[in-house]
Amino acid sequence: MNAVDTLLIKEKISIDLNTIKPLWNETIDDIFNRASLTRPEDGFMQKGSLDGIHSEGLGHLLTELQFLPRAYPDAKW
């Protein structure tokens, strides 16, 4: 969370994600347990996306997603 998130929470436009994280963890743990899987330990997580810092993989993903509209600009869905 950053300064923008703090402002949005203050203006009641968004919620503090830290308040719902325990519920999210509980839900994910339940899903893994029902699937007879072991939840992986928390490890490295890329940070900085809110500041425009992304991994190289995002560029490849965006390239794939942009192919269709660029190749067929008049396509209708």
VMD Tcl script that builds the backbone (N, CA, C; Angstrom):
set m [mol new atoms 231]
animate dup $m
set s [atomselect $m all]
$s set {name element resname resid chain x y z} {
  {N N MET 1 A 0.841 -1.170 0.000}
  {CA C MET 1 A 0.000 0.000 0.000}
  {C C MET 1 A 0.885 1.231 0.000}
  {N N ASN 2 A 0.402 2.271 -0.644}
  {CA C ASN 2 A 1.195 3.499 -0.750}
  {C C ASN 2 A 0.326 4.705 -0.367}
  {N N ALA 3 A 0.837 5.887 -0.624}
  {CA C ALA 3 A 0.138 7.119 -0.246}
  {C C ALA 3 A -1.217 7.250 -0.947}
  {N N VAL 4 A -1.312 6.788 -2.171}
  {CA C VAL 4 A -2.581 6.857 -2.902}
  {C C VAL 4 A -3.618 5.971 -2.210}
  {N N ASP 5 A -3.196 4.767 -1.821}
  {CA C ASP 5 A -4.111 3.871 -1.104}
  {C C ASP 5 A -4.599 4.519 0.186}
  {N N THR 6 A -3.679 5.129 0.914}
  {CA C THR 6 A -4.033 5.797 2.165}
  {C C THR 6 A -5.073 6.884 1.930}
  {N N LEU 7 A -4.894 7.669 0.883}
  {CA C LEU 7 A -5.849 8.724 0.543}
  {C C LEU 7 A -7.211 8.137 0.177}
  {N N LEU 8 A -7.209 7.076 -0.630}
  {CA C LEU 8 A -8.459 6.446 -1.038}
  {C C LEU 8 A -9.204 5.852 0.153}
  {N N ILE 9 A -8.469 5.301 1.107}
  {CA C ILE 9 A -9.099 4.766 2.320}
  {C C ILE 9 A -9.703 5.904 3.126}
  {N N LYS 10 A -8.960 6.983 3.269}
  {CA C LYS 10 A -9.432 8.142 4.036}
  {C C LYS 10 A -10.711 8.717 3.430}
  {N N GLU 11 A -10.802 8.723 2.091}
  {CA C GLU 11 A -11.971 9.258 1.389}
  {C C GLU 11 A -13.094 8.224 1.255}
  {N N LYS 12 A -12.881 7.045 1.851}
  {CA C LYS 12 A -13.864 5.954 1.814}
  {C C LYS 12 A -14.178 5.481 0.382}
  {N N ILE 13 A -13.150 5.524 -0.444}
  {CA C ILE 13 A -13.278 5.041 -1.818}
  {C C ILE 13 A -12.767 3.601 -1.900}
  {N N SER 14 A -11.825 3.275 -1.036}
  {CA C SER 14 A -11.209 1.956 -1.030}
  {C C SER 14 A -11.147 1.442 0.398}
  {N N ILE 15 A -10.666 0.217 0.546}
  {CA C ILE 15 A -10.525 -0.351 1.885}
  {C C ILE 15 A -9.057 -0.669 2.139}
  {N N ASP 16 A -8.720 -0.794 3.409}
  {CA C ASP 16 A -7.363 -1.166 3.800}
  {C C ASP 16 A -7.223 -2.667 3.580}
  {N N LEU 17 A -6.386 -3.050 2.642}
  {CA C LEU 17 A -6.225 -4.463 2.316}
  {C C LEU 17 A -5.656 -5.257 3.479}
  {N N ASN 18 A -4.946 -4.593 4.379}
  {CA C ASN 18 A -4.399 -5.292 5.542}
  {C C ASN 18 A -5.502 -5.799 6.464}
  {N N THR 19 A -6.666 -5.166 6.416}
  {CA C THR 19 A -7.772 -5.612 7.271}
  {C C THR 19 A -8.437 -6.879 6.742}
  {N N ILE 20 A -8.353 -7.121 5.432}
  {CA C ILE 20 A -8.981 -8.322 4.878}
  {C C ILE 20 A -7.972 -9.445 4.626}
  {N N LYS 21 A -6.689 -9.171 4.825}
  {CA C LYS 21 A -5.674 -10.197 4.575}
  {C C LYS 21 A -5.888 -11.451 5.425}
  {N N PRO 22 A -6.217 -11.342 6.731}
  {CA C PRO 22 A -6.455 -12.572 7.502}
  {C C PRO 22 A -7.594 -13.424 6.926}
  {N N LEU 23 A -8.668 -12.808 6.477}
  {CA C LEU 23 A -9.766 -13.549 5.868}
  {C C LEU 23 A -9.314 -14.201 4.566}
  {N N TRP 24 A -8.510 -13.483 3.780}
  {CA C TRP 24 A -7.994 -14.036 2.528}
  {C C TRP 24 A -7.137 -15.259 2.823}
  {N N ASN 25 A -6.227 -15.133 3.801}
  {CA C ASN 25 A -5.368 -16.261 4.169}
  {C C ASN 25 A -6.187 -17.454 4.632}
  {N N GLU 26 A -7.215 -17.208 5.421}
  {CA C GLU 26 A -8.079 -18.286 5.903}
  {C C GLU 26 A -8.769 -18.983 4.737}
  {N N THR 27 A -9.264 -18.207 3.787}
  {CA C THR 27 A -9.941 -18.772 2.612}
  {C C THR 27 A -8.977 -19.602 1.774}
  {N N ILE 28 A -7.789 -19.070 1.525}
  {CA C ILE 28 A -6.795 -19.794 0.717}
  {C C ILE 28 A -6.369 -21.081 1.421}
  {N N ASP 29 A -6.146 -21.004 2.735}
  {CA C ASP 29 A -5.776 -22.201 3.491}
  {C C ASP 29 A -6.861 -23.260 3.399}
  {N N ASP 30 A -8.122 -22.850 3.481}
  {CA C ASP 30 A -9.232 -23.789 3.363}
  {C C ASP 30 A -9.255 -24.453 1.994}
  {N N ILE 31 A -9.034 -23.674 0.957}
  {CA C ILE 31 A -9.023 -24.224 -0.411}
  {C C ILE 31 A -7.904 -25.242 -0.561}
  {N N PHE 32 A -6.711 -24.905 -0.088}
  {CA C PHE 32 A -5.590 -25.843 -0.179}
  {C C PHE 32 A -5.877 -27.116 0.615}
  {N N ASN 33 A -6.450 -26.968 1.811}
  {CA C ASN 33 A -6.766 -28.141 2.634}
  {C C ASN 33 A -7.786 -29.044 1.955}
  {N N ARG 34 A -8.833 -28.457 1.377}
  {CA C ARG 34 A -9.856 -29.258 0.694}
  {C C ARG 34 A -9.293 -29.956 -0.530}
  {N N ALA 35 A -8.273 -29.364 -1.131}
  {CA C ALA 35 A -7.643 -29.962 -2.308}
  {C C ALA 35 A -6.510 -30.917 -1.924}
  {N N SER 36 A -6.317 -31.127 -0.613}
  {CA C SER 36 A -5.249 -31.998 -0.102}
  {C C SER 36 A -3.877 -31.533 -0.568}
  {N N LEU 37 A -3.694 -30.224 -0.587}
  {CA C LEU 37 A -2.422 -29.639 -1.000}
  {C C LEU 37 A -1.794 -28.908 0.173}
  {N N THR 38 A -0.487 -28.783 0.104}
  {CA C THR 38 A 0.236 -28.016 1.104}
  {C C THR 38 A 0.516 -26.633 0.533}
  {N N ARG 39 A 0.109 -25.634 1.267}
  {CA C ARG 39 A 0.334 -24.263 0.799}
  {C C ARG 39 A 1.829 -23.957 0.863}
  {N N PRO 40 A 2.395 -23.449 -0.234}
  {CA C PRO 40 A 3.821 -23.118 -0.233}
  {C C PRO 40 A 4.118 -22.011 0.781}
  {N N GLU 41 A 5.318 -22.031 1.300}
  {CA C GLU 41 A 5.749 -20.978 2.214}
  {C C GLU 41 A 5.846 -19.662 1.444}
  {N N ASP 42 A 5.563 -18.573 2.146}
  {CA C ASP 42 A 5.737 -17.268 1.521}
  {C C ASP 42 A 7.205 -17.081 1.200}
  {N N GLY 43 A 7.480 -16.590 0.012}
  {CA C GLY 43 A 8.856 -16.387 -0.415}
  {C C GLY 43 A 9.026 -15.006 -1.004}
  {N N PHE 44 A 9.958 -14.905 -1.920}
  {CA C PHE 44 A 10.224 -13.627 -2.565}
  {C C PHE 44 A 8.993 -13.164 -3.323}
  {N N MET 45 A 8.720 -11.881 -3.229}
  {CA C MET 45 A 7.625 -11.298 -3.992}
  {C C MET 45 A 8.119 -9.986 -4.585}
  {N N GLN 46 A 7.977 -9.856 -5.888}
  {CA C GLN 46 A 8.376 -8.623 -6.552}
  {C C GLN 46 A 7.555 -7.473 -6.005}
  {N N LYS 47 A 8.198 -6.418 -5.649}
  {CA C LYS 47 A 7.489 -5.243 -5.138}
  {C C LYS 47 A 7.815 -4.048 -6.020}
  {N N GLY 48 A 6.943 -3.072 -6.011}
  {CA C GLY 48 A 7.189 -1.852 -6.764}
  {C C GLY 48 A 6.243 -1.620 -7.919}
  {N N SER 49 A 5.262 -2.506 -8.117}
  {CA C SER 49 A 4.368 -2.341 -9.267}
  {C C SER 49 A 3.566 -1.049 -9.182}
  {N N LEU 50 A 3.240 -0.619 -7.958}
  {CA C LEU 50 A 2.500 0.636 -7.819}
  {C C LEU 50 A 3.343 1.837 -8.227}
  {N N ASP 51 A 4.656 1.623 -8.263}
  {CA C ASP 51 A 5.576 2.686 -8.678}
  {C C ASP 51 A 6.060 2.480 -10.113}
  {N N GLY 52 A 5.449 1.535 -10.821}
  {CA C GLY 52 A 5.818 1.293 -12.215}
  {C C GLY 52 A 7.015 0.373 -12.386}
  {N N ILE 53 A 7.404 -0.332 -11.330}
  {CA C ILE 53 A 8.538 -1.248 -11.411}
  {C C ILE 53 A 7.974 -2.657 -11.609}
  {N N HIS 54 A 8.255 -3.237 -12.773}
  {CA C HIS 54 A 7.714 -4.547 -13.112}
  {C C HIS 54 A 8.833 -5.470 -13.571}
  {N N SER 55 A 8.554 -6.765 -13.514}
  {CA C SER 55 A 9.534 -7.735 -13.989}
  {C C SER 55 A 9.489 -7.801 -15.515}
  {N N GLU 56 A 10.481 -8.439 -16.073}
  {CA C GLU 56 A 10.565 -8.581 -17.528}
  {C C GLU 56 A 9.370 -9.353 -18.079}
  {N N GLY 57 A 8.838 -10.266 -17.270}
  {CA C GLY 57 A 7.720 -11.091 -17.722}
  {C C GLY 57 A 6.488 -10.291 -18.117}
  {N N LEU 58 A 6.281 -9.141 -17.500}
  {CA C LEU 58 A 5.108 -8.329 -17.841}
  {C C LEU 58 A 5.170 -7.880 -19.297}
  {N N GLY 59 A 6.341 -7.536 -19.771}
  {CA C GLY 59 A 6.487 -7.120 -21.164}
  {C C GLY 59 A 6.077 -8.222 -22.129}
  {N N HIS 60 A 6.480 -9.458 -21.819}
  {CA C HIS 60 A 6.110 -10.597 -22.677}
  {C C HIS 60 A 4.599 -10.838 -22.636}
  {N N LEU 61 A 4.025 -10.731 -21.443}
  {CA C LEU 61 A 2.586 -10.918 -21.303}
  {C C LEU 61 A 1.820 -9.856 -22.081}
  {N N LEU 62 A 2.219 -8.611 -21.967}
  {CA C LEU 62 A 1.540 -7.536 -22.692}
  {C C LEU 62 A 1.655 -7.719 -24.203}
  {N N THR 63 A 2.803 -8.203 -24.657}
  {CA C THR 63 A 2.989 -8.467 -26.084}
  {C C THR 63 A 1.967 -9.484 -26.573}
  {N N GLU 64 A 1.779 -10.560 -25.807}
  {CA C GLU 64 A 0.798 -11.583 -26.172}
  {C C GLU 64 A -0.619 -11.005 -26.193}
  {N N LEU 65 A -0.947 -10.214 -25.177}
  {CA C LEU 65 A -2.298 -9.669 -25.077}
  {C C LEU 65 A -2.591 -8.633 -26.163}
  {N N GLN 66 A -1.565 -7.974 -26.659}
  {CA C GLN 66 A -1.766 -6.929 -27.656}
  {C C GLN 66 A -1.785 -7.462 -29.085}
  {N N PHE 67 A -1.401 -8.719 -29.285}
  {CA C PHE 67 A -1.305 -9.251 -30.641}
  {C C PHE 67 A -2.634 -9.183 -31.378}
  {N N LEU 68 A -3.679 -9.732 -30.770}
  {CA C LEU 68 A -4.965 -9.825 -31.465}
  {C C LEU 68 A -5.526 -8.466 -31.876}
  {N N PRO 69 A -5.618 -7.492 -30.966}
  {CA C PRO 69 A -6.174 -6.205 -31.410}
  {C C PRO 69 A -5.287 -5.480 -32.417}
  {N N ARG 70 A -3.996 -5.734 -32.369}
  {CA C ARG 70 A -3.121 -5.090 -33.353}
  {C C ARG 70 A -3.220 -5.773 -34.720}
  {N N ALA 71 A -3.356 -7.092 -34.697}
  {CA C ALA 71 A -3.444 -7.838 -35.959}
  {C C ALA 71 A -4.821 -7.680 -36.601}
  {N N TYR 72 A -5.867 -7.526 -35.764}
  {CA C TYR 72 A -7.240 -7.429 -36.256}
  {C C TYR 72 A -7.935 -6.232 -35.583}
  {N N PRO 73 A -7.550 -5.017 -35.974}
  {CA C PRO 73 A -8.071 -3.830 -35.300}
  {C C PRO 73 A -9.587 -3.631 -35.418}
  {N N ASP 74 A -10.212 -4.258 -36.412}
  {CA C ASP 74 A -11.659 -4.091 -36.585}
  {C C ASP 74 A -12.451 -5.250 -35.984}
  {N N ALA 75 A -11.781 -6.142 -35.253}
  {CA C ALA 75 A -12.470 -7.292 -34.675}
  {C C ALA 75 A -13.523 -6.827 -33.680}
  {N N LYS 76 A -14.633 -7.523 -33.660}
  {CA C LYS 76 A -15.733 -7.230 -32.735}
  {C C LYS 76 A -15.918 -8.440 -31.824}
  {N N TRP 77 A -16.185 -8.193 -30.567}
  {CA C TRP 77 A -16.356 -9.282 -29.606}
  {C C TRP 77 A -17.803 -9.397 -29.219}
}
mol reanalyze $m
mol bondsrecalc $m
mol representation Tube
mol addrep $m
